[in-house]
Amino acid sequence: MSEPAKDRRLALRDRLVLIAECRIADQGLAALRARDLAAEAGCAVGAIYNVFGDLTDLVLAVNARTFARLGAAAAAALREAPADPEEQLVAMARAYHIFAATNNLSWRALLEVVRPTEQAAPDWYLSDMEELIALIDGPVSSIFPTLPPEDRVVLTRTLCSAVHGVVLLSLAEVSAGIPRERADPMIDLLVRSLIRGLPR
C-alpha cells in the first residue's frame, strides 16, 4: 500500500471513530449502523470494513477512548484528593459514578459490546485496566501494607466490582438499585465500611 493510501486509510479510520463516538454518546450503541456511518463519513459501506474487521472492532476503538477518559477522571480525582488513602479511594469511587452518569451511553457501550466468547480482551483494554487497577492499588497498599500481593489484587478488584454494581443498578433505575440522588453517600459508606471492616 502506498503512503498516500495509508494516510487516507488512517484518516478514514479516525473519522469513523469520531463519528461513531458521537453517535454512541448521543443515541447509544444500538443506534450504530454501518449505512449511517458511511453516509456521514462520506464513504462506501464497504470502506468501513476495509478499515475495521466489523462494527465490533469499530466500537472497541471507540471504547478505548472512553476507557482512557475514565482512567483520566480517576487519576484526576486521586491527584485532587487528600493524602489520606481512604479518602483517595472514596474520591475515585465518586469519580467513577460521576463519569458513568455524565457519559452514560458511552460508559454503557463498554459493557454492552459483545465479543465472541473465545476471543481474548483487546490488549488496550488489559493495559488500561491494569493502569486503573494500579491507581486503586496505591491507596489499598497504604492501608494494608502487610497484605500479600495476591490478596491485595483481589481486594482491589472487589472494591471495583462493588462500586460498579452500585453505579450500574442506580443508573439503570431498576427496583433493586439505589435512587440516583442517594448513590454517592451509599458509595462512600460502601467503600469506608469495606476498608474499615478488614483486619490490618
C-alpha positions as CSV (number, residue, x, y, z in Angstrom):
1,M,0.0,0.0,0.0
2,S,1.4,3.4,-1.0
3,E,1.9,6.1,1.6
4,P,-0.9,8.3,0.3
5,A,-3.2,5.3,0.5
6,K,-2.1,4.5,4.1
7,D,-2.7,8.2,5.0
8,R,-6.2,8.1,3.5
9,R,-7.0,4.8,5.3
10,L,-5.8,6.3,8.7
11,A,-7.8,9.5,8.1
12,L,-10.9,7.5,7.4
13,R,-10.3,5.3,10.4
14,D,-10.0,8.4,12.6
15,R,-13.1,10.0,11.1
16,L,-15.2,6.8,11.6
17,V,-14.1,6.5,15.2
18,L,-15.1,10.2,15.9
19,I,-18.4,9.8,14.2
20,A,-19.2,6.5,16.0
21,E,-18.1,8.0,19.3
22,C,-20.6,10.9,18.9
23,R,-23.4,8.6,17.8
24,I,-22.9,6.3,20.7
25,A,-22.7,9.2,23.2
26,D,-25.9,10.7,21.7
27,Q,-28.0,7.6,20.9
28,G,-26.4,4.6,22.4
29,L,-24.7,1.5,21.0
30,A,-27.9,0.1,19.5
31,A,-28.2,3.1,17.2
32,L,-24.8,2.4,15.5
33,R,-25.4,1.4,11.8
34,A,-22.9,1.0,9.1
35,R,-25.0,2.7,6.5
36,D,-25.5,5.8,8.7
37,L,-21.8,5.9,9.5
38,A,-20.8,5.7,5.8
39,A,-23.2,8.5,4.9
40,E,-21.8,10.8,7.5
41,A,-18.2,9.9,6.7
42,G,-18.7,10.3,3.0
43,C,-17.5,6.8,2.1
44,A,-19.0,3.5,0.9
45,V,-20.3,1.0,3.4
46,G,-17.6,-1.4,2.2
47,A,-14.9,1.1,3.1
48,I,-15.8,0.7,6.8
49,Y,-14.9,-3.0,6.6
50,N,-11.7,-2.3,4.8
51,V,-10.6,-0.3,7.8
52,F,-12.3,-2.3,10.6
53,G,-13.0,-6.1,10.5
54,D,-16.6,-5.4,11.6
55,L,-18.6,-2.9,13.6
56,T,-17.5,-4.5,16.9
57,D,-13.9,-3.6,16.1
58,L,-15.0,0.0,15.5
59,V,-16.9,0.0,18.8
60,L,-13.8,-1.3,20.6
61,A,-11.8,1.6,19.1
62,V,-14.4,4.0,20.5
63,N,-14.4,2.2,23.8
64,A,-10.6,2.5,24.0
65,R,-11.1,6.3,24.0
66,T,-13.9,6.1,26.6
67,F,-11.8,3.9,28.9
68,A,-8.9,6.3,28.6
69,R,-11.1,9.2,29.6
70,L,-12.4,7.1,32.6
71,G,-8.8,6.4,33.7
72,A,-8.0,10.1,33.4
73,A,-11.0,11.0,35.5
74,A,-9.9,8.6,38.2
75,A,-6.3,9.9,38.1
76,A,-7.5,13.5,38.4
77,A,-9.7,12.5,41.4
78,L,-6.7,10.8,43.0
79,R,-4.5,13.9,42.5
80,E,-7.1,16.2,44.0
81,A,-8.0,14.0,46.9
82,P,-6.5,14.5,50.4
83,A,-3.4,12.5,51.3
84,D,-5.5,10.0,53.4
85,P,-5.7,6.7,51.4
86,E,-9.3,6.1,52.5
87,E,-10.4,9.5,51.2
88,Q,-8.5,8.8,47.9
89,L,-10.5,5.5,47.4
90,V,-13.7,7.4,48.1
91,A,-12.8,10.1,45.7
92,M,-12.0,7.7,42.9
93,A,-15.3,5.8,43.5
94,R,-17.2,9.0,43.3
95,A,-15.3,9.9,40.1
96,Y,-16.4,6.6,38.6
97,H,-20.0,7.4,39.4
98,I,-19.8,10.9,38.0
99,F,-18.2,9.6,34.8
100,A,-20.8,6.9,34.3
101,A,-23.6,9.3,35.0
102,T,-22.4,12.1,32.7
103,N,-21.2,9.8,29.9
104,N,-23.9,7.3,30.4
105,L,-24.3,5.9,26.9
106,S,-20.6,5.8,26.2
107,W,-20.0,4.1,29.5
108,R,-22.7,1.6,28.8
109,A,-21.0,0.8,25.5
110,L,-18.1,-0.5,27.5
111,L,-20.4,-3.1,29.0
112,E,-22.6,-3.8,26.0
113,V,-20.2,-4.6,23.3
114,V,-20.3,-8.3,22.5
115,R,-17.1,-10.3,21.6
116,P,-17.0,-13.9,20.7
117,T,-16.6,-16.0,23.8
118,E,-13.3,-17.4,22.6
119,Q,-11.8,-14.0,21.8
120,A,-9.5,-12.5,24.4
121,A,-9.9,-9.0,25.6
122,P,-8.0,-6.5,23.4
123,D,-4.5,-5.5,24.6
124,W,-5.6,-1.9,25.1
125,Y,-8.3,-3.0,27.5
126,L,-6.0,-5.1,29.5
127,S,-3.4,-2.4,29.6
128,D,-5.9,0.4,30.5
129,M,-7.5,-1.9,33.1
130,E,-4.1,-2.5,34.8
131,E,-3.4,1.2,34.9
132,L,-6.8,1.8,36.5
133,I,-6.2,-1.0,39.0
134,A,-2.8,0.4,39.8
135,L,-4.4,3.7,40.8
136,I,-6.6,2.0,43.2
137,D,-3.9,-0.4,44.4
138,G,-1.8,2.6,45.7
139,P,-4.2,3.6,48.5
140,V,-5.1,0.0,49.2
141,S,-1.4,-0.8,49.7
142,S,-1.0,2.1,52.1
143,I,-4.0,0.9,54.2
144,F,-2.9,-2.7,54.2
145,P,0.9,-2.7,53.9
146,T,1.3,-6.3,55.1
147,L,-1.4,-7.8,52.8
148,P,0.1,-10.4,50.4
149,P,0.1,-9.0,46.8
150,E,-2.3,-11.7,45.5
151,D,-4.8,-10.8,48.3
152,R,-4.4,-7.1,47.6
153,V,-5.3,-7.6,44.0
154,V,-8.4,-9.5,45.0
155,L,-9.4,-6.7,47.4
156,T,-8.8,-4.0,44.8
157,R,-11.0,-5.8,42.3
158,T,-13.6,-6.5,44.9
159,L,-13.8,-2.7,45.6
160,C,-14.1,-2.0,41.9
161,S,-16.8,-4.6,41.5
162,A,-18.8,-3.4,44.5
163,V,-18.7,0.2,43.4
164,H,-19.5,-0.7,39.8
165,G,-22.6,-2.8,40.9
166,V,-24.0,0.2,42.9
167,V,-23.4,2.6,40.0
168,L,-24.8,0.2,37.4
169,L,-28.1,-0.6,39.2
170,S,-28.5,3.0,40.3
171,L,-28.1,4.5,36.8
172,A,-30.4,1.7,35.3
173,E,-33.1,2.8,37.8
174,V,-34.1,-0.7,38.5
175,S,-36.1,-1.6,41.5
176,A,-33.1,-3.3,43.2
177,G,-30.9,-0.2,42.7
178,I,-30.3,2.9,44.9
179,P,-32.0,6.1,43.9
180,R,-29.6,8.3,41.9
181,E,-29.6,11.1,44.4
182,R,-28.5,8.7,47.2
183,A,-25.9,6.8,45.3
184,D,-22.9,8.9,46.3
185,P,-23.5,8.6,50.1
186,M,-24.0,4.9,49.7
187,I,-20.8,4.5,47.6
188,D,-18.9,6.4,50.4
189,L,-20.4,4.1,53.0
190,L,-19.7,1.0,51.0
191,V,-16.0,1.9,50.4
192,R,-15.4,3.0,54.0
193,S,-17.2,0.0,55.5
194,L,-15.3,-2.5,53.4
195,I,-12.0,-0.9,54.2
196,R,-12.6,-0.4,57.9
197,G,-14.1,-3.9,58.3
198,L,-10.9,-5.7,57.3
199,P,-8.1,-6.5,59.7
200,R,-4.9,-4.5,59.2
